Amino acid sequence: MKKTDFVTKGYTFLALVTVCVLSLTVGPMAASPVQSVQSTSDTYSWSGELVALDQSTRTITVKSMVVGNALDELGHFKAGDRVVLGWSGFDKYANAINHAVRYDAAKKVDERFTFPAEFVSFDAAQRYLTFKSQIPAESVSKVQSLKTGQWVTATSPHGKASETQPIVAIRGYNDPASNS
């Protein structure tokens, strides 16, 4: 047997082994339909700076970072307008508002990472939106000891549930998540 025959047969054998291994690992996946990875979580968390808390109405005023299309969209609103905020997020975490539209009661809020809120102001230079939203009664005690300027972490439901209860829990940013 010549050296070139051995090398050729060696590469042929290696190629055959590679094909077999690939067919065993990829084959079953190729035969099944492709499935997208979706979150099983019904809620997501986001953070913002505490501006004010009205304990009697359970309304919190928060300032959060703005990115993307929201930088242009937010200039069209005035204080008191109802808006739907869309967040930049993945799975169960969001970190900035990237979309805002005028709230329309005829349209259901069913997109992930969105909830209705009251527009307070938009600081285009600093890229921060200030908005108001109601919080659950049990969350008031977790926020009332915080000072203006401290950060909070809120939990909001994905989809339709956000329309009736935009924030289901809120706590100080550094407080343990189990307390929210």
MOTAFEN-V804668 format. One record per residue. N is the residue number from 0. PHI is phi in radians with two decimals (NA if undefined). PSI is psi in whole degrees, 0 to 359 (NA if undefined). Layout:
BEGIN
N:PHI:PSI
N:PHI:PSI
END
This chain:
BEGIN
0:NA:130
1:-1.38:158
2:-1.07:321
3:-1.16:326
4:-1.13:319
5:-1.12:316
6:-1.11:315
7:-1.10:314
8:-1.15:325
9:-1.12:316
10:-1.18:323
11:-1.10:315
12:-1.10:316
13:-1.09:318
14:-1.13:319
15:-1.11:317
16:-1.11:317
17:-1.08:315
18:-1.08:317
19:-1.10:314
20:-1.11:315
21:-1.10:319
22:-1.18:329
23:-1.29:324
24:-1.55:321
25:-1.54:326
26:-0.88:305
27:-1.07:325
28:-1.26:324
29:-1.19:330
30:-1.33:336
31:-1.65:153
32:-1.13:149
33:-1.26:132
34:-2.00:136
35:-1.51:151
36:-1.45:119
37:-2.13:149
38:-1.25:142
39:-1.68:357
40:-1.40:137
41:-1.61:356
42:-2.32:166
43:-2.49:159
44:-1.94:146
45:-2.54:162
46:-2.22:155
47:-2.82:171
48:-1.61:130
49:-1.22:127
50:-1.82:315
51:-2.83:158
52:-2.34:125
53:-1.82:101
54:-1.14:326
55:-1.18:325
56:-1.78:359
57:0.97:42
58:-1.92:131
59:-1.95:141
60:-1.93:126
61:-2.29:151
62:-2.03:126
63:-2.30:156
64:-1.19:147
65:-2.11:138
66:-2.42:172
67:1.05:218
68:-1.04:331
69:-1.06:333
70:-1.03:324
71:-1.50:322
72:-1.20:325
73:-1.26:343
74:-1.22:351
75:-1.68:2
76:-1.89:158
77:-2.19:162
78:-0.92:133
79:1.69:345
80:-1.13:141
81:-1.49:130
82:-2.30:161
83:-1.93:121
84:-1.69:133
85:-1.90:135
86:-1.87:147
87:-1.39:116
88:-2.78:170
89:-2.55:133
90:1.04:261
91:-2.20:22
92:-2.36:137
93:-2.28:151
94:-2.32:350
95:-2.79:153
96:-1.42:123
97:-2.08:4
98:-2.78:142
99:-2.59:132
100:-2.35:159
101:-1.15:136
102:-1.19:135
103:-2.26:112
104:-1.05:336
105:-1.31:338
106:-1.74:133
107:-1.40:142
108:-1.49:103
109:-2.25:3
110:-1.39:150
111:-1.19:153
112:1.05:36
113:-2.36:152
114:-2.81:155
115:-1.39:149
116:-2.68:172
117:-1.76:124
118:-1.21:132
119:-1.91:303
120:-2.87:164
121:-2.32:124
122:-1.78:97
123:-1.14:325
124:-1.15:318
125:-1.59:349
126:1.08:49
127:-2.25:138
128:-1.87:135
129:-1.89:129
130:-2.51:164
131:-2.05:149
132:-2.75:154
133:-1.38:150
134:-2.16:158
135:-1.12:151
136:-0.97:320
137:-1.23:347
138:-1.54:343
139:-1.01:314
140:-1.12:334
141:-1.37:341
142:-1.88:336
143:-1.09:335
144:-1.46:351
145:-1.36:152
146:-1.74:154
147:-0.93:134
148:1.74:341
149:-1.35:158
150:-1.66:149
151:-2.16:156
152:-2.08:124
153:-1.94:155
154:-2.07:128
155:-2.18:149
156:-1.39:149
157:-1.33:145
158:1.27:214
159:-1.02:326
160:-1.07:337
161:-1.20:340
162:-1.18:322
163:-1.60:334
164:-2.54:85
165:-1.09:328
166:-2.19:122
167:-1.73:345
168:-2.84:151
169:-2.66:146
170:-2.67:169
171:-1.10:145
172:-0.95:320
173:-1.60:359
174:-1.32:148
175:-1.06:143
176:-1.10:332
177:-1.16:344
178:-1.55:359
179:-1.56:NA
END
